[in-house]
């Protein structure tokens, strides 16, 4: 019986925690994209004077 309650409470906590995890994933995705864009800009700035 205790296992059933534990599973129920775990599922209940997961319901509220899941949106936070999705938000963190989205934030990481944006951070990686921003880092990639910055790296591309930096590489282009370095290469322009050589031409």
PyMOL commands that set and color helices and strands:
alter all, ss='L'
color gray80, all
select helices_A, chain A and resi 2-48
alter helices_A, ss='H'
color red, helices_A
deselect
rebuild
show_as cartoon
